[in-house]
């Protein structure tokens, strides 16, 4: 997840986002990846869709989930906390089941030149 955080920081910097918004994206991308890993995802894909007034971030599992990686009791609380955190910093959060993933939206002004 360190690579995702680093890439997110670089993208946010390149887009000219303020520090708070960049931190929101780093938190949301990390929690979204953690959410999918807790579901048994072996590979995760992160896609950015950038508009002048909003940024969409899609984080989804690629391939099959490994049910042996899931500990339902231990992961349930972390799953709920992570989703609450993501929801608190993003304007919209949509969870999908096929493929498993999250689509996040943050309304912000992009200063990319």
Buried (B, 14 or more C-beta within 10 A) or exposed (E): EEEBBEBBBEBBEEBEBEEEBBBBBBBBBBBBBBBBBBBBBEEBBBEBEEEEEBBBBBBBBEEEBEEEEBEEEEBEEBBEEBBEBBBEBBEEBEEEEEBBBBBBBBEBEBEEE
